[in-house]
Amino acid sequence: MVRTPETPVDRIPAGALVVAAVFSVQFGNAIVGSLFDRVGPFGAASLRLGCGALILLALVRPAVRGWPRHTWLGVLLLGLGLGGMNLFIYLAIDRIPLGVAVTIELMGPLAVAAVGSRRLLDAGWVLLAVLGIVMLGVQGGGALDAAGAVFAAVAASCWALYIVASSRLGARVSGVDGLAAAMVVAAMVIAPLGAFQALPAVTADPVLLAAFAGVAVLTSVIPYALEFTALKRMPTRVFGVLSSLGPAVAAVAGLAVLGQSLTALQIGAIALVVVASAGVVMTSRRR
């Protein structure tokens, strides 16, 4: 087996990489949310992925020649997971608070950790998370926006695909070459869908391109590179524990950047989902 040269990032604990990625992506998402009135969720997803793919290609220059078919299949699956995760979480936070959307999205990592388990304890954790999601449906006497909740649930399934595909692809290719190639796939799938919002917005204000280049670094290049590197060195179950910080960080980011306050009931619901996600991955058996 050929060992790849160690980089400075490889010396940083994998857990620290994931935590840094959580903060980077959630505060970046909050910044994107503040731009929805100018570019829309479809346009935001296409600009973020397009800029992120170009930046990663320029920095990484992936050596794809000679990759076998199964590696390209992994790139395709990771790209679809990335694209869907970006688009649907933006569609969700356009309708519901960022902290609530990310809480529902967390069901993706929870499902990855719990899949295949037949223990009552794991079923209990899942039921606790479901209780938290149901509690989120009650806010100030009104129901949670149904479309926003569905979009967040689709983002959750895409996040699950992203975790599994990233872990497997990272074991086959060196560095972040696989991630860079997958980002291109994601951009090619999502950019055409968001062109109807992105092109008019950028034509009217070209400065948006520079803004989304910065957003792409904060929400795609940095966090995905950190997570892709971390998943080479940690089990997906541990990744799931650390990912459970996402809703709490998202709630703070939503308050600080977007001025989105949450009710006591919603904060309690987020806490239940965080505890359930952490619990299911900490108590699950290694497989």
Secondary structure, DSSP 4 states (H G I P E B T S, - for coil): -PPPPP-GGGGS-HHHHHHHHHHHHHHHHHHHHTTHHHHHHHHHHHHHHHHHHHHHHHHH----TT--HHHHHHHHHHHHHHHHHHHHHHHHHTTS-HHHHHHHHTHHHHHHHHTT---HHHHHHHHHHHHHHHHHTEETTEEPPHHHHHHHHHHHHHHHHHHHHHHHHHTTSSTTHHHHHHHHHHHHHHHHHHHHHHHHHHHH-THHHHHHHHHHIIIIIHHHHHHHHHTTTS-HHHHHHHHTTHHHHHHHHHHHHH-----HHHHHHHHHHHHHHHHHHHHSPP-
